[in-house]
Amino acid sequence: MVLNGAIVPYEEARIHCLAPAITYAAAVFEGIRAYWNAEQQRLHVFRLDDHLHRLQYSMKVMRFEAPYSMTMLRASVLDLLRVSRMRENAYLRVQTYIDGDGAMGATGPLGMFVSCVRRPPSKLLQTGIRVGVSSWARLADNAAPPRVKATANYVNGRLASIQARQDGYDNALLLTANGTVAEAPGACLFIVRDGRLITPDVADGILESITRDTLLWGAQAWLGQTVEQRPIGRSELYAADEIFLCGTGAEVQPVIAVDRLPVGNGEVGPLAAAMQLRYFNLVSGRDAARPDWRTEIAATD
Ligand SMILES: Cc1ncc(COP(=O)(O)O)c(C=O)c1O
């Protein structure tokens, strides 16, 4: 792990129990993936700077004092990957939080850590998942903005995930208070109707997902298609030919049923499969497009 800028053994990465990070969830984070390309003997960290820019934005909105610089955060991620000698796909968490023992409104002192774990691909990527629309509403922008990747926001996603699992689904979809589709607890969503890709707008209660942005670019580059970004009603989910989730963690995750109704013919659809394949080629550097999105670490580094 990296803790406050220094590499420390996993067991020694501790914070105080009275830190506002714990007592008031004063914490923000990023989940980042690094993909190992065996042919090139290189690790590719995907859209590292975009994740760190979003972290800077989250710290700004949360009014964290003296936020860590891009240079320091970037070096922490890359040093950890080098020291861990990571030679497979990995998932990194970069977290910043209010340390010390202050009150609810404390804006410092700041703490940070970076963790890195191996993350092999999920088998659900091939089979697709079954989701249920949650009875929990997505957070509102004027209450706890979903655009900010704050730890506290995940209370909302956690309630929905637990409910979905207890109801026999793999995952949940959350609607905004207005009843339009927002996102899954940890991923954004695309639907396909008559071959056209549609995704909720950034004002529809979503995190401004980097994977969503990658797929907006990909739809154009790979399919010559401009994705429609607009509100999606709950009942439109049942009319979709295909649905897939997207996120750094979820990657491109086909959805084969919503509320026990099959999506299309109930199998992974062709557009979801194509987007998934192109995405994996891009993030791993097998597809050389968008080199600006990959930070490479060679095995010899
Ligand atoms: C609530 C939520 N929505 C969407 C996403 C997808 O965002 P990104 O593609 O930037 O990882 C995430 C995180 O992965 C998330 O936690």
The ligand as a Gaussian input file, in Angstrom:
#p B3LYP/6-31G(d) Opt

LIG

0 1
 C      -21.815000       4.952000      -8.895000
 C      -20.886000       4.695000     -10.021000
 N      -21.311000       4.953000     -11.271000
 C      -20.517000       4.746000     -12.326000
 C      -19.240000       4.239000     -12.187000
 C      -18.382000       4.061000     -13.376000
 O      -17.433000       5.087000     -13.393000
 P      -16.033000       4.904000     -14.081000
 O      -16.308000       4.444000     -15.470000
 O      -15.425000       6.252000     -14.060000
 O      -15.292000       3.887000     -13.297000
 C      -18.752000       3.957000     -10.891000
 C      -17.407000       3.443000     -10.641000
 O      -16.824000       2.635000     -11.285000
 C      -19.597000       4.179000      -9.797000
 O      -19.190000       3.920000      -8.555000

